[in-house]
Amino acid sequence: MGGRRQGFDRARLEALCARWPGVTRDIKWETRRVYSVDGKMFAMTAEDPGEPFQLYVKVPDERFLELTDRPGIVPAPYLARARWVMVAEPARLGAAELAALVLDSYALVRAKLAKRRQAELGPLPVPEAVR
């Protein structure tokens, strides 16, 4: 199952986010699995395993156009004005790049928390090597 272009699936996203400080997972809008830090969303996918895996993440303003110009990445429906993208075709990206997008989204959202809370959460996770 190796290979640089393998991408992610729901289980891999869950394993990645579950280790990060302050992260919770819940279901919103009856069909979306949402990952949040202190109640603020940073990643989302479909809850139903029968639906294709698509990844939604928040991105920095300066990367929004760059990312949405790439094949397989589009502005996220209903969330684009808040600079969220939908990776509609995760197989087009390598697993390390997908992990980095999720980590960057977590860091962006976490940076908006109160400084005291950020300190309580400890250091940011570091990108992990993808097997």
Residue pairs with C-beta under 8 A, 6 or more apart in sequence:
2 131
4 94
4 95
4 96
4 130
5 91
5 92
5 93
5 94
6 91
6 94
6 95
7 90
7 91
7 92
7 93
7 94
7 95
7 98
8 53
8 55
8 90
8 95
8 98
8 99
9 53
10 33
10 45
10 49
10 53
12 95
13 35
13 43
13 45
13 55
13 102
14 25
16 99
16 102
16 103
16 128
17 23
17 25
17 35
17 43
17 102
17 106
18 25
19 125
20 37
20 106
20 125
21 37
21 121
21 122
21 125
22 37
22 38
22 110
22 117
22 121
23 35
23 36
23 37
23 106
24 35
24 36
24 37
24 39
25 33
25 34
25 35
25 36
26 33
26 34
26 36
27 33
27 34
27 47
28 34
28 41
28 44
31 46
31 47
31 48
31 51
32 44
32 45
32 46
32 47
33 44
33 45
33 46
33 47
34 41
34 43
34 44
35 41
35 42
35 43
35 44
35 106
36 42
36 109
37 106
37 109
37 110
37 113
37 121
38 110
38 113
38 117
40 109
40 112
40 113
41 58
41 109
42 57
42 58
42 102
42 105
42 106
42 108
42 109
42 110
43 55
43 56
43 57
43 102
43 105
43 106
44 55
44 56
44 57
45 53
45 54
45 55
45 56
46 52
46 53
46 54
53 90
54 86
54 87
54 88
54 90
55 86
55 87
55 90
55 98
55 101
55 102
56 76
56 79
56 84
56 85
56 86
56 87
57 84
57 85
57 87
57 101
57 102
57 104
57 105
58 79
58 82
58 83
58 84
58 105
58 108
58 109
59 67
59 83
59 84
59 85
59 101
59 104
59 105
59 108
60 83
60 104
60 108
61 83
64 75
64 83
64 85
67 73
67 85
68 74
68 75
68 85
70 92
71 89
71 92
72 87
72 88
72 89
72 90
72 91
72 92
72 93
73 85
73 86
73 87
73 88
73 89
74 85
74 86
74 88
75 84
75 85
75 86
76 84
76 85
76 86
77 86
87 93
87 98
87 101
90 98
93 101
94 130
95 130
96 127
96 129
96 130
99 127
99 128
99 130
100 127
103 124
103 125
103 127
106 124
106 125
107 124
110 118
110 121
110 124
111 118
113 121
